[in-house]
Amino acid sequence: MNITEIRTITFSDLYALCNKRNWYTCGTNAEYELMFGKAKGNMTTDKMVALAKDIIEHSAPHLFDDCEYNGTTPLAYVLYELADIAHTTFEGV
C-alpha cells in the first residue's frame, strides 16, 4: 500500500500568522503576493524552507532577536510556526 502525506497551508491561515507575528512588514505588495504563491499545493519540506526564508527576509530582524537566546534559529522558529498551521491529509489510506 502506498500512503502519501500531503501538507497544505491555507492563505487565510498564513495571512493570520503573518499578522499575528508582525511578519512580512518589510516586503512590497508584489513580494507579499509572491510569498502566498509559495504556499500553494503540497508543502514539502523544501517548499516550507523556501517559504520560511522568504518570510524572514521580508520581516524586521528584531522579531527574531530572542531565537538564539531560546535555543533556536529564526529559520527553525518560522518553520515550527508554519508547521503548526499546516493541515495534513493522507492519500491511499
Order of alpha helices (4+ residues) and beta strands (2+ residues): beta-alpha-alpha-alpha-alpha-alpha-beta
